[in-house]
Amino acid sequence: MSDNKNHELTDIRPVLLDIERIIDQSPKQYKPSMLLLHGLFNYIITPEQKTKGCVEFCEKYEGILIGDTPEQLIGLTIIGKTNIWSIDDHRALHDKYFNQRSKKSGFHAPQYFEAAASLELAERYRLNGDVTNAQELIATAVENFPSCKSLHQLETDFNDGYVIKWHTVLFPKNVDKPTDQVQ
């Protein structure tokens, strides 16, 4: 799967079918990550490419992600639904994720998603007029993804009028490009 010749998304649909097959027998601590992987992959691809029955599968197991889990933080950040939490609850879950991720059993998302979670919350603080917390969260994103030049630029240029769109900051050349077909 790709959006151009230089970027490809690995087709993991066979893995998703395995998840569907084994989720009931899997240890409880692995189920949220399995469901997150299944749901997010099907969220970002075209409807024609989705695994058969993905909506029904996710609906059947959505209770696994209900609550304040690190997987839910990352998943809802990606799909833009973090407003289900108050800003204080969102911050508590954000901080919980970063405290738990380094533990042996902790969920650890890729750097892009960690930065996205921090920037999403930073924008909520900015909208509430709390520039100090917004700047702190931008610094957290930079600290956790130091190789991302656009994050450093955001940290330098940020002011209370700067709208933080994590997609634009983390993927400046790929914003709003549709995903191509499976390869």
Residue frames as a rotation matrix with the C-alpha (Angstrom) as fourth column:
MET 1
0.596 0.803 0.000 0.00
0.803 -0.596 0.000 0.00
0.000 0.000 -1.000 0.00
SER 2
-0.512 -0.821 -0.254 1.41
0.809 -0.560 0.178 3.38
-0.288 -0.114 0.951 -0.78
ASP 3
0.566 0.632 -0.530 0.59
0.394 -0.772 -0.499 7.02
-0.724 0.073 -0.686 -1.27
ASN 4
0.738 -0.378 -0.559 3.50
-0.673 -0.473 -0.568 7.45
-0.050 0.796 -0.604 -3.65
LYS 5
0.657 -0.497 -0.567 6.57
-0.046 0.724 -0.689 5.61
0.753 0.478 0.453 -4.88
ASN 6
-0.356 -0.902 0.245 8.63
-0.276 -0.149 -0.949 6.60
0.893 -0.405 -0.196 -1.84
HIS 7
-0.596 0.222 0.771 6.18
-0.794 -0.023 -0.607 5.65
-0.117 -0.975 0.190 0.93
GLU 8
-0.343 0.482 -0.806 4.66
-0.264 0.774 0.576 2.24
0.901 0.411 -0.138 1.47
LEU 9
-0.056 0.430 0.901 2.34
-0.989 0.097 -0.108 0.75
-0.134 -0.898 0.420 4.03
THR 10
-0.931 -0.332 -0.151 2.85
-0.345 0.936 0.072 -2.94
0.118 0.119 -0.986 4.61
ASP 11
0.013 0.957 -0.289 -0.25
-0.681 0.220 0.698 -5.00
0.732 0.188 0.655 4.03
ILE 12
-0.881 -0.351 0.316 -0.88
-0.460 0.483 -0.746 -6.63
0.109 -0.802 -0.587 7.41
ARG 13
0.060 0.998 -0.035 -4.33
-0.962 0.067 0.265 -7.98
0.267 0.018 0.963 6.66
PRO 14
0.132 -0.023 -0.991 -3.13
-0.028 0.999 -0.027 -11.59
0.991 0.031 0.131 7.13
VAL 15
-0.867 -0.453 -0.206 -1.99
0.219 0.024 -0.975 -10.61
0.447 -0.891 0.078 10.64
LEU 16
-0.628 0.699 0.342 -5.37
-0.778 -0.580 -0.242 -9.01
0.029 -0.418 0.908 11.29
LEU 17
0.285 0.709 -0.645 -7.10
-0.608 0.654 0.451 -12.25
0.741 0.264 0.617 10.34
ASP 18
-0.329 -0.482 -0.812 -4.86
0.385 0.717 -0.582 -14.03
0.862 -0.504 -0.050 12.87
ILE 19
-0.955 0.026 0.295 -5.87
-0.257 -0.568 -0.782 -11.47
0.147 -0.823 0.549 15.48
GLU 20
-0.099 0.995 -0.005 -9.52
-0.941 -0.092 0.326 -12.18
0.324 0.037 0.945 14.77
ARG 21
0.282 0.171 -0.944 -8.86
-0.183 0.975 0.122 -15.89
0.942 0.138 0.307 15.15
ILE 22
-0.238 -0.548 -0.802 -6.84
0.613 0.556 -0.561 -15.80
0.753 -0.625 0.204 18.39
ILE 23
-0.457 -0.032 0.889 -8.12
-0.384 -0.895 -0.229 -12.79
0.803 -0.446 0.396 20.33
ASP 24
0.595 0.776 0.211 -10.47
-0.531 0.182 0.828 -14.83
0.604 -0.604 0.520 22.52
GLN 25
0.798 -0.334 -0.501 -7.65
0.515 0.810 0.280 -17.11
0.312 -0.481 0.819 23.73
SER 26
-0.040 -0.888 0.457 -5.09
0.344 -0.442 -0.829 -14.32
0.938 0.124 0.323 24.08
PRO 27
-0.412 -0.179 -0.894 -3.94
0.911 -0.086 -0.403 -13.02
-0.005 -0.980 0.198 27.47
LYS 28
0.569 0.785 -0.244 -5.99
0.800 -0.597 -0.055 -10.05
-0.189 -0.164 -0.968 28.63
GLN 29
0.239 -0.523 -0.818 -3.03
0.193 -0.800 0.567 -7.64
-0.952 -0.293 -0.090 28.65
TYR 30
-0.782 -0.592 0.194 -2.44
0.271 -0.043 0.962 -8.13
-0.561 0.805 0.194 24.89
LYS 31
-0.100 0.850 0.518 -6.01
0.955 0.228 -0.189 -7.66
-0.278 0.476 -0.835 23.73
PRO 32
0.609 0.362 -0.705 -6.06
0.217 -0.932 -0.291 -3.82
-0.763 0.024 -0.646 23.71
SER 33
-0.281 -0.793 -0.540 -2.95
-0.463 -0.381 0.801 -3.66
-0.841 0.475 -0.260 21.50
MET 34
-0.773 0.047 0.632 -4.34
0.467 0.716 0.518 -6.32
-0.428 0.696 -0.576 19.18
LEU 35
0.259 0.956 0.141 -7.64
0.882 -0.174 -0.438 -4.47
-0.394 0.238 -0.888 18.82
LEU 36
0.421 -0.184 -0.888 -5.86
-0.119 -0.982 0.147 -1.14
-0.899 0.043 -0.435 18.32
LEU 37
-0.691 -0.721 -0.055 -3.70
-0.197 0.115 0.974 -2.56
-0.696 0.683 -0.222 15.53
HIS 38
-0.532 0.576 0.620 -6.75
0.802 0.578 0.151 -4.08
-0.272 0.578 -0.770 13.85
GLY 39
0.467 0.842 -0.270 -8.86
0.733 -0.539 -0.414 -0.94
-0.494 -0.005 -0.869 14.14
LEU 40
0.243 -0.430 -0.870 -6.21
-0.219 -0.897 0.383 1.58
-0.945 0.097 -0.312 13.14
PHE 41
-0.808 -0.537 0.241 -5.06
0.089 0.293 0.952 -0.34
-0.582 0.791 -0.190 10.08
ASN 42
-0.341 0.761 0.552 -8.63
0.938 0.316 0.144 -0.64
-0.065 0.567 -0.821 8.85
TYR 43
0.480 0.493 -0.726 -9.22
0.507 -0.831 -0.230 3.03
-0.716 -0.258 -0.649 9.68
ILE 44
-0.019 -0.611 -0.791 -6.40
-0.306 -0.750 0.587 4.32
-0.952 0.253 -0.173 7.45
ILE 45
-0.898 -0.306 0.316 -7.03
0.177 0.407 0.896 2.22
-0.403 0.860 -0.311 4.35
THR 46
-0.680 0.665 -0.309 -9.75
-0.695 -0.449 0.562 2.58
0.235 0.596 0.768 1.73
PRO 47
0.082 0.817 0.571 -13.11
-0.865 0.343 -0.366 0.89
-0.495 -0.464 0.734 2.30
GLU 48
0.719 0.192 -0.668 -12.41
-0.602 0.653 -0.460 -1.60
0.348 0.732 0.585 -0.49
GLN 49
-0.129 -0.909 -0.397 -9.22
-0.361 0.416 -0.835 -2.73
0.924 0.036 -0.381 1.25
LYS 50
-0.140 0.104 0.985 -10.65
-0.988 -0.072 -0.133 -3.26
0.057 -0.992 0.113 4.73
THR 51
-0.987 -0.155 -0.046 -10.73
-0.147 0.981 -0.130 -6.76
0.066 -0.121 -0.990 6.15
LYS 52
-0.307 0.925 -0.222 -14.10
-0.057 0.215 0.975 -8.42
0.950 0.312 -0.013 5.72
GLY 53
0.500 0.660 -0.561 -16.21
0.529 0.281 0.801 -7.86
0.686 -0.697 -0.208 8.82
CYS 54
-0.563 -0.825 -0.051 -13.78
0.551 -0.329 -0.766 -5.37
0.615 -0.460 0.640 10.41
VAL 55
-0.431 0.465 0.774 -16.55
-0.562 -0.809 0.174 -3.10
0.707 -0.360 0.609 11.68
GLU 56
0.654 0.726 -0.212 -18.38
-0.334 0.529 0.780 -5.99
0.679 -0.440 0.588 13.31
PHE 57
0.213 -0.677 -0.704 -15.14
0.706 0.605 -0.368 -7.31
0.675 -0.419 0.607 14.82
CYS 58
-0.756 -0.554 0.349 -14.22
0.212 -0.712 -0.669 -3.93
0.619 -0.432 0.656 16.30
GLU 59
-0.091 0.806 0.585 -17.74
-0.714 -0.462 0.526 -3.37
0.694 -0.370 0.618 17.62
LYS 60
0.635 0.333 -0.697 -17.75
0.102 0.858 0.503 -6.82
0.766 -0.391 0.511 19.22
TYR 61
0.192 -0.698 -0.690 -14.53
0.926 0.361 -0.107 -6.08
0.324 -0.619 0.716 21.12
GLU 62
0.052 -0.208 0.977 -14.76
0.132 -0.968 -0.213 -2.32
0.990 0.140 -0.023 21.62
GLY 63
0.925 0.349 0.150 -15.28
-0.113 -0.124 0.986 -2.84
0.362 -0.929 -0.076 25.35
ILE 64
0.469 -0.838 -0.278 -11.62
0.881 0.467 0.080 -3.87
0.063 -0.283 0.957 25.57
LEU 65
-0.488 -0.703 0.517 -10.61
0.699 -0.670 -0.252 -0.29
0.523 0.238 0.818 24.78
ILE 66
0.462 0.686 0.562 -13.23
0.117 -0.676 0.728 1.42
0.879 -0.271 -0.393 26.89
GLY 67
0.787 -0.272 -0.553 -11.64
0.564 -0.044 0.824 3.14
-0.248 -0.961 0.119 29.80
ASP 68
0.822 -0.543 -0.173 -8.49
-0.559 -0.827 -0.060 5.12
-0.110 0.145 -0.983 30.12
THR 69
0.636 -0.613 0.469 -5.91
0.491 0.790 0.367 2.93
-0.595 -0.003 0.803 28.44
PRO 70
-0.236 -0.803 -0.548 -2.71
-0.173 -0.520 0.837 3.96
-0.956 0.292 -0.016 26.69
GLU 71
-0.738 0.013 0.675 -3.98
0.602 0.464 0.650 2.19
-0.305 0.886 -0.351 23.57
GLN 72
0.342 0.931 0.125 -7.12
0.924 -0.310 -0.224 4.29
-0.170 0.192 -0.967 23.67
LEU 73
0.368 -0.296 -0.882 -5.05
0.065 -0.937 0.342 7.48
-0.928 -0.183 -0.325 23.98
ILE 74
-0.689 -0.717 -0.107 -3.08
-0.090 -0.061 0.994 6.65
-0.719 0.694 -0.023 20.85
GLY 75
-0.592 0.511 0.623 -6.04
0.793 0.505 0.339 5.33
-0.142 0.695 -0.704 18.88
LEU 76
0.479 0.862 -0.166 -8.32
0.827 -0.506 -0.243 8.26
-0.294 -0.021 -0.956 19.62
THR 77
0.028 -0.559 -0.829 -5.51
-0.063 -0.828 0.557 10.73
-0.998 0.037 -0.058 18.94
ILE 78
-0.855 -0.445 0.265 -5.05
0.187 0.212 0.959 9.28
-0.483 0.870 -0.098 15.47
ILE 79
-0.435 0.759 0.485 -8.73
0.862 0.194 0.469 9.39
0.262 0.622 -0.738 14.62
GLY 80
-0.793 -0.003 0.609 -9.22
0.019 -1.000 0.020 12.83
0.609 0.028 0.793 16.21
LYS 81
0.247 0.960 -0.129 -11.63
0.109 0.105 0.988 11.87
0.963 -0.258 -0.079 18.98
THR 82
-0.604 -0.585 -0.541 -9.78
0.585 0.136 -0.800 12.95
0.542 -0.799 0.260 22.13
ASN 83
-0.660 0.395 0.639 -12.56
-0.511 -0.860 0.005 15.35
0.551 -0.323 0.769 23.07
ILE 84
0.270 0.731 -0.626 -14.34
0.126 0.618 0.776 12.48
0.954 -0.289 0.075 24.83
TRP 85
0.003 -0.369 -0.930 -12.19
0.979 0.190 -0.072 13.36
0.203 -0.910 0.361 27.86
SER 86
0.978 0.084 -0.192 -12.03
0.143 -0.938 0.317 16.54
-0.153 -0.337 -0.929 29.84
ILE 87
0.550 -0.830 0.089 -8.70
-0.365 -0.335 -0.869 18.26
0.751 0.446 -0.487 29.36
ASP 88
0.086 -0.504 0.860 -7.64
-0.994 0.018 0.110 17.17
-0.071 -0.864 -0.499 32.87
ASP 89
0.607 0.183 0.773 -8.52
-0.237 0.971 -0.044 13.52
-0.759 -0.156 0.632 32.17
HIS 90
0.954 -0.300 0.013 -6.76
0.072 0.186 -0.980 13.75
0.291 0.936 0.199 28.81
ARG 91
0.273 -0.895 0.353 -3.62
-0.759 -0.426 -0.493 15.07
0.592 -0.133 -0.795 30.53
ALA 92
0.196 -0.159 0.968 -3.78
-0.830 0.499 0.250 12.36
-0.522 -0.852 -0.034 33.20
LEU 93
0.848 0.150 0.509 -4.01
0.093 0.902 -0.421 9.65
-0.522 0.404 0.751 30.53
HIS 94
0.780 -0.626 0.019 -1.20
-0.192 -0.267 -0.944 11.24
0.596 0.733 -0.328 28.52
ASP 95
0.070 -0.781 0.620 1.04
-0.957 -0.227 -0.179 11.29
0.281 -0.581 -0.764 31.58
LYS 96
0.450 0.175 0.876 0.00
-0.532 0.840 0.105 7.74
-0.717 -0.513 0.472 32.51
TYR 97
0.994 -0.100 0.036 1.03
0.085 0.547 -0.832 6.55
0.064 0.831 0.553 29.05
PHE 98
0.431 -0.892 0.134 4.48
-0.399 -0.322 -0.859 8.11
0.809 0.317 -0.495 29.34
ASN 99
0.026 -0.388 0.921 4.96
-0.994 0.084 0.064 6.72
-0.102 -0.918 -0.384 32.85
GLN 100
0.501 0.297 0.813 3.94
-0.378 0.920 -0.103 3.18
-0.778 -0.256 0.574 31.84
ARG 101
0.894 -0.012 -0.447 5.55
-0.435 0.213 -0.875 2.86
0.105 0.977 0.185 28.42
SER 102
0.005 -0.992 -0.130 9.02
-0.835 0.068 -0.546 2.05
0.550 0.111 -0.828 29.73
LYS 103
-0.037 0.043 0.998 7.82
-0.786 0.615 -0.056 -0.81
-0.617 -0.787 0.011 31.91
LYS 104
-0.881 -0.398 0.255 8.25
-0.206 0.809 0.550 -4.35
-0.425 0.432 -0.795 30.63
SER 105
-0.464 0.785 0.411 4.53
0.800 0.571 -0.185 -4.83
-0.380 0.243 -0.893 30.18
GLY 106
-0.093 0.431 -0.897 3.88
0.041 -0.899 -0.436 -1.25
-0.995 -0.077 0.066 29.06
PHE 107
0.594 0.367 0.716 2.42
0.752 0.065 -0.656 -0.33
-0.287 0.928 -0.238 25.69
HIS 108
-0.197 -0.724 -0.661 4.95
0.149 -0.689 0.710 1.67
-0.969 0.041 0.244 23.64
ALA 109
0.797 0.551 0.249 3.71
0.369 -0.116 -0.922 3.37
-0.479 0.827 -0.296 20.49
PRO 110
0.066 -0.762 0.644 5.99
0.976 -0.084 -0.199 4.58
0.205 0.642 0.739 17.66
GLN 111
-0.670 -0.486 -0.561 7.53
0.626 -0.776 -0.075 8.05
-0.399 -0.402 0.824 18.02
TYR 112
-0.839 0.394 0.375 5.12
0.054 -0.626 0.778 9.62
0.541 0.673 0.505 15.53
PHE 113
0.102 0.964 -0.246 2.12
0.415 0.183 0.891 8.53
0.904 -0.193 -0.382 17.58
GLU 114
-0.003 -0.181 -0.983 3.68
0.993 -0.113 0.018 9.63
-0.114 -0.977 0.181 20.86
ALA 115
-0.916 -0.371 -0.156 4.41
0.344 -0.922 0.177 13.04
-0.209 0.109 0.972 19.41
ALA 116
-0.552 0.791 0.266 0.89
0.098 -0.255 0.962 13.20
0.828 0.557 0.063 17.98
ALA 117
0.225 0.647 -0.729 -0.60
0.826 0.269 0.495 12.47
0.516 -0.714 -0.474 21.42
SER 118
-0.318 -0.429 -0.846 1.44
0.828 -0.561 -0.026 15.29
-0.463 -0.708 0.533 22.98
LEU 119
-0.992 -0.093 0.083 0.62
0.124 -0.824 0.553 17.75
0.017 0.559 0.829 20.20
GLU 120
-0.272 0.962 0.032 -3.09
0.428 0.091 0.899 16.94
0.862 0.258 -0.436 20.28
LEU 121
0.333 0.349 -0.876 -3.19
0.941 -0.067 0.331 17.74
0.057 -0.935 -0.350 23.97
ALA 122
-0.648 -0.627 -0.433 -1.01
0.622 -0.764 0.175 20.83
-0.440 -0.156 0.884 23.46
GLU 123
-0.804 0.407 0.433 -3.58
0.161 -0.553 0.818 22.17
0.572 0.727 0.379 21.01
ARG 124
0.222 0.909 -0.352 -6.37
0.691 0.108 0.715 21.64
0.688 -0.402 -0.604 23.53
TYR 125
0.051 -0.291 -0.955 -4.39
0.899 -0.404 0.171 23.66
-0.435 -0.867 0.241 26.09
ARG 126
-0.909 -0.405 0.094 -3.69
0.398 -0.783 0.478 26.37
-0.120 0.472 0.874 23.51
LEU 127
-0.403 0.843 0.355 -7.39
0.342 -0.221 0.913 26.64
0.849 0.490 -0.199 22.72
ASN 128
0.527 0.573 -0.627 -8.04
0.774 -0.019 0.633 27.07
0.351 -0.819 -0.454 26.45
GLY 129
0.759 -0.257 0.599 -5.48
-0.225 -0.966 -0.129 29.89
0.612 -0.037 -0.790 26.62
ASP 130
0.819 -0.492 0.295 -2.94
-0.189 0.255 0.948 27.81
-0.542 -0.832 0.116 28.59
VAL 131
0.739 -0.581 -0.342 0.20
-0.487 -0.110 -0.866 28.48
0.466 0.806 -0.365 26.58
THR 132
-0.056 -0.801 0.596 2.50
-0.994 0.101 0.042 27.21
-0.094 -0.591 -0.802 29.35
ASN 133
0.112 0.156 0.981 1.07
-0.273 0.954 -0.120 23.69
-0.956 -0.255 0.149 29.26
ALA 134
0.975 0.223 -0.007 0.96
-0.054 0.205 -0.977 23.79
-0.217 0.953 0.212 25.46
GLN 135
0.441 -0.885 -0.147 4.68
-0.791 -0.306 -0.530 24.67
0.424 0.350 -0.835 25.33
GLU 136
-0.162 -0.473 0.866 5.47
-0.837 0.531 0.133 21.95
-0.522 -0.703 -0.482 27.87
LEU 137
0.476 0.431 0.767 3.72
-0.015 0.875 -0.483 19.34
-0.879 0.218 0.423 25.73
ILE 138
0.932 -0.267 -0.245 5.46
-0.290 -0.143 -0.946 20.54
0.218 0.953 -0.211 22.57
ALA 139
0.031 -0.964 0.262 8.74
-0.987 -0.071 -0.143 20.13
0.157 -0.255 -0.954 24.47
THR 140
0.040 0.069 0.997 7.65
-0.470 0.882 -0.042 16.60
-0.882 -0.466 0.068 25.44
ALA 141
0.923 0.330 0.199 7.02
0.032 0.449 -0.893 15.80
-0.384 0.830 0.404 21.78
VAL 142
0.614 -0.767 -0.184 10.47
-0.634 -0.342 -0.694 17.13
0.469 0.543 -0.696 20.84
GLU 143
-0.115 -0.669 0.735 12.12
-0.956 0.276 0.101 15.17
-0.270 -0.691 -0.671 23.65
ASN 144
0.116 0.256 0.960 10.45
-0.206 0.951 -0.229 11.94
-0.972 -0.171 0.164 22.56
PHE 145
0.663 0.063 0.746 11.02
0.679 0.369 -0.634 12.47
-0.315 0.927 0.202 18.83
PRO 146
0.303 -0.605 -0.736 14.25
0.055 -0.760 0.647 14.48
-0.951 -0.237 -0.197 18.62
SER 147
-0.645 -0.606 0.465 14.98
0.468 0.168 0.868 13.58
-0.604 0.778 0.175 14.99
CYS 148
0.168 0.803 0.572 11.82
0.985 -0.122 -0.119 15.34
-0.025 0.583 -0.812 13.76
LYS 149
-0.785 -0.605 0.137 12.98
0.616 -0.786 0.059 18.73
0.072 0.131 0.989 12.47
SER 150
-0.326 0.731 0.600 9.47
0.134 -0.593 0.794 20.12
0.936 0.339 0.095 12.12
LEU 151
0.581 0.468 -0.666 8.88
0.702 0.127 0.701 19.56
0.413 -0.875 -0.255 15.84
HIS 152
-0.282 -0.767 -0.576 11.95
0.902 -0.417 0.112 21.62
-0.326 -0.488 0.810 16.65
GLN 153
-0.822 0.024 0.569 10.64
0.320 -0.807 0.496 24.32
0.471 0.590 0.656 14.31
LEU 154
0.246 0.968 0.043 7.25
0.361 -0.132 0.923 24.26
0.900 -0.211 -0.382 16.07
GLU 155
0.373 -0.159 -0.914 8.96
0.927 0.024 0.375 24.59
-0.038 -0.987 0.156 19.45
THR 156
-0.681 -0.718 -0.145 10.88
0.693 -0.696 0.188 27.63
-0.235 0.028 0.971 18.17
ASP 157
-0.847 0.325 0.420 7.98
0.093 -0.688 0.720 29.32
0.523 0.649 0.553 16.37
PHE 158
-0.223 0.879 -0.423 5.12
0.842 0.392 0.371 28.54
0.492 -0.273 -0.827 18.75
ASN 159
-0.973 0.126 0.193 2.93
-0.210 -0.827 -0.521 31.30
0.094 -0.547 0.832 20.13
ASP 160
-0.605 0.771 0.197 -0.67
0.034 0.272 -0.962 31.43
-0.795 -0.575 -0.191 21.34
GLY 161
0.220 0.697 -0.682 -1.95
-0.725 -0.352 -0.593 32.10
-0.653 0.625 0.428 17.82
TYR 162
-0.572 -0.523 -0.632 -0.19
-0.808 0.493 0.322 29.13
0.143 0.695 -0.705 16.27
VAL 163
0.563 0.809 0.170 -2.74
-0.816 0.577 -0.044 26.36
-0.134 -0.114 0.985 15.61
ILE 164
-0.530 -0.772 0.350 -1.15
-0.731 0.626 0.273 22.99
-0.430 -0.111 -0.896 16.32
LYS 165
0.713 0.639 -0.288 -2.17
-0.697 0.598 -0.396 20.38
-0.081 0.483 0.872 13.76
TRP 166
0.177 -0.734 0.656 -0.12
-0.428 0.542 0.723 17.30
-0.886 -0.409 -0.219 14.50
HIS 167
0.622 0.073 0.780 -0.66
0.570 0.640 -0.515 15.87
-0.537 0.765 0.356 11.00
THR 168
0.936 -0.228 0.268 0.87
0.047 -0.673 -0.738 18.97
0.348 0.704 -0.619 9.47
VAL 169
0.525 -0.774 0.354 3.77
-0.833 -0.382 0.401 19.11
-0.175 -0.505 -0.845 11.91
LEU 170
0.082 -0.515 0.853 4.70
-0.342 0.790 0.510 15.42
-0.936 -0.333 -0.112 11.74
PHE 171
-0.133 -0.059 0.989 3.92
0.776 0.614 0.141 14.79
-0.616 0.787 -0.036 8.07
PRO 172
-0.113 0.124 -0.986 4.38
-0.119 -0.987 -0.111 18.20
-0.986 0.105 0.126 6.42
LYS 173
-0.744 -0.239 -0.624 4.70
-0.617 -0.112 0.779 16.82
-0.256 0.964 -0.064 2.88
ASN 174
-0.914 0.340 -0.221 1.95
0.201 0.853 0.481 14.21
0.352 0.395 -0.848 3.15
VAL 175
-0.728 0.673 -0.133 -0.97
-0.088 -0.284 -0.955 16.07
-0.680 -0.683 0.266 4.68
ASP 176
0.130 0.969 -0.210 -4.35
-0.513 -0.115 -0.850 15.10
-0.848 0.219 0.482 3.24
LYS 177
-0.464 -0.270 -0.844 -2.96
-0.868 0.329 0.372 12.66
0.178 0.905 -0.387 0.68
PRO 178
0.634 0.751 0.183 -5.16
-0.770 0.635 0.063 9.58
-0.069 -0.181 0.981 0.21
THR 179
-0.217 -0.638 0.739 -3.78
-0.463 0.734 0.497 6.11
-0.859 -0.234 -0.455 0.68
ASP 180
-0.256 0.063 -0.965 -3.33
-0.947 0.183 0.263 4.16
0.193 0.981 0.013 -2.57
GLN 181
0.697 0.611 -0.376 -4.20
-0.597 0.784 0.169 0.57
0.398 0.106 0.911 -3.21
VAL 182
0.626 -0.436 0.647 -2.69
-0.299 0.632 0.715 -2.53
-0.720 -0.641 0.265 -1.62
GLN 183
0.310 -0.593 -0.743 0.48
-0.914 0.029 -0.404 -3.72
0.261 0.805 -0.534 -3.29
